[in-house]
């Protein structure tokens, strides 16, 4: 298995989750400054379970799914106090929140668990399909993609009733467009559209080779085809293919931002498409794109192999700057003023001022920081052996 193939799932998790959707002062483009001795005691580390896989903020608290500890933890954002550790099934890998309950997908137990968010008490354990990995909430129901048996399960919150619907081979991405559920079938080279009210299959539509991610612009669905090196534009109303746009090598992440479609490509570029007609407005070299964030004006892309983050003006893709960070940058998040980058192999977080990329600080974390989130007050990062609050 080549490196590109083995990285598909990992890249999808890192890029898609960050797309939609980061005290010494020094020149922002100075390698020496960005690699200077990390500032100690500027972060707070909190022990969680082994291999934290997913992290979520419910509006009040941080939840972490510990894949190899078979547990979830609830942390208070203000000080990281552990408010509870709750046993799950085998290999919890995904989280979602319905406004009252936290839902966990247990990949190797073939079930999902429902916990009361206020106290972590287990409300229900519900069998679903094989190898559940993806979760979505549509405002009334929970939807689960089951990669092991090519189905999607819908759980009705009102009474717990469930139904399963067969989709294509190896369902991967899932998205709710406000009326319907769209499922990306990675091995089927297709997407399936299910009516949100009752799960009726409204169509299965052929896209490119090995689709992985999906975005909605309000009118059309856009699907990245990893091995097809293309993006397919489908009319949401009837699934009609509107356009197939060639992009660069290995498109994996996709987002709709202010009238434009942005595509992160495995080969080290980001492509900007005009959503109204699919016109390619530019392809910008950023290195191996491992994370993307939007600050309201600019797109920020971390380059895993270049140890940099690149800032592109969203309206036209103009390069605003490339800034050195730590080794192996992965996740990136915007906190309203600054950009934060998780440096996997430096065991640090880099903070840059968003307006000009000036280095604000480099902060030590636990081992292998990757996933990041902002709770409105603090930046959180998952590491190999815990979670840190900065």
Secondary structure, 3 states (H helix, E strand, C coil): CCHHHHCHHHHHHHHHHHHCCCCCCECCCCHHHHCCCCECCCCEEEECCCCEEEEEECCCEEEEEECCCCEEEEEECCCCCEEEEEECCCCEEEEEECCCEEEEEECCCCEEEEEECCCCCEEEEEECCCCEEEEEECCCEEEEEECCCCEEEEEECCCCCEEEEECCCCEEEEEECCCEEEEEECCCCEEEEEECCCCCEEEEEECCCCEEEEEECCCEEEEEECCCCEEEEEECCCCCEEEEEECCCCEEEEEEECCEEEEEECCCEEEEEECCCCCEEEEEECCCEEEEEECCCEEEEEECCCCEEEEEECCCCCEEEEEECCCCEEEEEECCCEEEEEECCCCEEEEEECCCCCEEEEEECCCCCCCEEECCCCEEEEECCEEEEC
